[in-house]
């Protein structure tokens, strides 16, 4: 039975995507992070790769947003670029399949990806960078739009959530996922208040390498200012 999106309203989705090649990059760790997040109150999980989706699906029946990341030579699109990725994620047990919805050169057009997701009876989540991406995704049939890629199509990576995009997208559809640089409970609350249907938190919960670096940077900044 297809997932009822309304069951996720006001929910917290925890993205369990370990640093590639890092100490946590194995199925047991991803499953452990996922189950711990669910124990803490997460409504669902965002999992990268069909293998990890399959492992997590074997441990829980909670909603899974699945995606595949690829670094390709002929396109900047990384999130679920191929139809084979959609097929693999559906077979592995993803309820929602996320894809890059930006208007960039890509191996498969976005409408074809959405149609393939729907052919498997899954929900399509459009990972957007700007409002125009969301508008196109909704016109093509995506059920959910996320702010996942806001700021990530430019030369500098963002460090704050794009609250303005959350507000604007929520005027197009009630099903907006706030995702990207949500690092504190206060930011998550603000995202919900800005019109988000649900909120995704990743690195702040499941990437200790990143969180440790934030603390280390803060300490270094203090030491630097003290010496000045």
N, C-alpha and C positions, 0 to 999 in steps of 0.2 A: 504494500500500500504506500502511495507517495506520501512524503512528509507534509504535515500541515504546518505551513509557515507561521500561522498565528500562534502555534505552541511555543515559538521562540521569542515572542514579543517581550521586550524589556530584558531579554536574556544577555548573559555574558558568554561569549564564545572565546575559548582559549586556543590560541594558535601554538601548536606543538611542533615547531620546525627547528630542529637543532642546527647549529652551525655546521656546514658541510665539512666533513673530515675532523670535526671536533670530538671531544671526549664523550658527548652525549649522542653522537650520530649512529645509533643502532636501534633496532626495533624494540628491544626490551626497555630502553630508556624512554622512547617515545610513548610506548604503552603506559609506563609508569607515570610520566608527566601527565598524560591524558587522564588516567584514573584519579590521580591526586587532584587535578583541576576539577573533575566532576565531584569529588568528595567535598571540595571547597565551595561548590555551588554553581559551577559552570553549567550552562544549558546545553552546550555542545562543544565540538572541537573542530579546529581547522588543521588538516593534516596534509603534508606534502609527500607525494609519490604513491603509486598504487601499492607498492609493497608495504609501506607504513600504514596506509588506509586499511589494507587487509589485516594487518596485525592488530590494529586498534579495533576494527570491527569484530574481531574474534574475542575481544575482551569486554565490549559494551554494545548495547543497542541504542545508545544516545545518538543524536544527530551528528553527522560528520560532513563538514565542508571539505571536499577533496580537490587537490590541484596537483599539477606536475610542473616543475620548474626546469627549464632547459636554457643553456647558453648556446645560442645558434650564431653562426657566422653571417647569415644573410638577413637577419632581422633583430631589432632590439626587443621584440616581444619575448618574454620568458615564461609567462604563466599559461599553462595548458595550450600550447600553440598548435598541436596536431590533433586530428580526429582520433588517431590511435590512443592518445592520452585520455580522451573522453571515454573511449571504449574500456580502457584499462581501469579507470577510476570507477566507472559504473559496475564493472565486474567485481571490483574489490569491495564494493559496498558503500560508496559515498552516496549520501542523500542529496547533497547540493554539490554541483561542480562549478568551480570558479574558473574564469578565463580572463585574459587581458582584453579589456574592451576599449583600449586606446585606439585612436585613428592613425595607426602607423603601418608601415610595410609589414606584411605578415604572410606566413605560408598558407593559411586558410582564413577566409573572410569570416567575420564575426557571426553573421546570420547562419552560415553553414554550421559553425560550432554550436550555436544555440539549438538549431534543428536536431543536431546529433544528440545533444544532451536530452532534449525532449523525447527523442526516439527511444531512449533508454528509460523514460519515465522519471527522469531526475529534474531537479530544479536548477535553473541557470542563474549563477551569480556573476554579474559584470563588475570586474575590478576596474574602476574608473580613475582618471587623472583630473578631468575637468567636467563641467556640467554638460558640455556637448556630448561627451562619451555616454553619460547617463541617458540623455535624451535619445540617442541612437539606439542604445541597448534596449530601452523600454519599447521603442517603436518596433524593434526586431523580435520582441517577445520575451526578453529576460524578466524574470520575476523579482529579482533582487539587484540593487545596485550598491556597490561599496566604494568608499573613498580610498581604497587600498593604495592606489598609485598616485595620489595627489602629491605633486612635487617631485615625483621620481622620474619624470620624463625630461627633466632639465639637468644642467651641469652639476648642481649642488643638491645633495639629499636634504630633505627637511628634518627638523628636530621637534616640530610641534604638530598636533593634529590640525587638519584643515576644517575648522568649525564653520567657516563661511560656506564651504562646499556642502557640508552636512545640512545646513539650513536651506540652501538653494535646492538641493536634491530632494529634500523632504517635501518640497512644494510640488514635485513631479509625481512622487509615489510615497506611500507610507512605509514601504519596505526598503529602508536605507540602512546599510550596515556601516557604522563608523569604524574605520580600521586605518591604522597607520600612525605610529608614534604616540599611541595612548600609553603613557608610562606611569600614571598615578591614578589613584581612585578618584581624585578631584577632576582630572581630565575625563575619565569615563563618565562621571556624573554630568559634567558639562555637555558631553557628546549626546547623552540621552536627553538632556534638557533642550538641546539644540534641534531635536527632531529625529534622532536616530531610533530605529526600530529595535536594534540590538547593537552591542559593542563588542569588537574583537580586541583582545589584548594578547600580545605575543611575547616579544623579547623581555618585557618587564617581569614576566612570570616564568618563562621557560628557556631563557638563554642566560645562564649565570655568567658566561663570559662577558656579555654586554653590560649586565647590571654591575658586575665588579668593576668594569672599566669606567662606568659613570661615577662610582664612588672614588675610584683612584684619581680620576680627573679633578673631582671636587677637592680632594685633599691636596693635589699638586697645585691647584689654583690658590688655595689658602697659603701653602708654603711659599709660593712665588710672591704673593702680595705682602707676606710677613717680612720677606727678605728685602723687599724694595725700599 
